[in-house]
Amino acid sequence: MCRSIKQLRDAEIPATEEEIRAAALQFVRKVSGYRRPSKVNAEAFERAVDEVAEATRKLLVNLNALTPSN
């Protein structure tokens, strides 16, 4: 779906918070159709980015590709 999102699972080099957030942002942009949401939609957009980033962190931890403290 989002070809610009890079693979974050790497056993030797764990993903950084910046990489996780960037992937989440790209995903939400693609799904929502917004590059930058209007003021009315900004809160929902940012909340979605936060939730996708958190889900990504949990997935990587469960795949043992990210340490829980990272």
C-alpha positions in Angstrom: 0.0 0.0 0.0 2.6 2.6 1.1 5.8 1.9 -0.9 7.6 4.8 0.8 7.3 3.1 4.2 10.5 1.3 4.9 10.7 -2.1 6.6 11.4 -1.5 10.3 12.0 -5.1 11.4 15.7 -5.8 11.5 17.2 -8.1 14.1 20.5 -6.3 14.1 19.5 -2.7 13.8 16.4 -1.9 15.8 14.0 0.8 14.5 14.3 4.3 16.1 11.4 6.3 17.4 11.8 8.6 14.5 11.5 5.8 12.0 8.4 4.4 13.7 6.8 7.8 13.8 7.7 8.5 10.1 6.1 5.2 9.1 3.0 5.9 11.1 2.7 9.3 9.6 3.0 8.0 6.0 0.4 5.3 6.8 -2.1 7.8 8.2 -1.5 10.2 5.3 -2.2 7.4 2.8 -5.3 6.2 4.6 -6.7 9.7 5.3 -5.8 11.3 2.0 -4.4 14.3 3.8 -0.8 15.5 3.6 -1.7 18.1 6.2 -5.1 17.9 7.7 -7.3 21.0 8.3 -7.5 22.5 11.8 -10.8 20.7 12.3 -9.2 17.3 11.6 -5.7 17.9 13.0 -6.4 16.4 16.4 -7.9 13.2 15.0 -5.0 13.0 12.5 -2.3 13.3 15.2 -4.1 10.9 17.5 -4.2 8.4 14.6 -0.4 8.8 14.0 0.2 8.3 17.7 -2.0 5.2 17.8 -0.4 3.7 14.7 3.1 4.4 16.1 2.2 2.7 19.4 0.8 -0.3 17.6 4.0 -0.5 15.5 6.1 -0.4 18.6 4.1 -3.2 20.2 4.4 -5.3 17.0 8.1 -4.9 16.8 8.6 -5.8 20.5 6.4 -8.9 20.0 8.5 -9.8 16.9 11.6 -9.3 19.1 12.8 -6.7 16.6 12.7 -3.8 19.2 13.6 -3.8 22.8 10.7 -2.7 25.1 12.7 0.4 26.3 13.3 1.7 22.8 
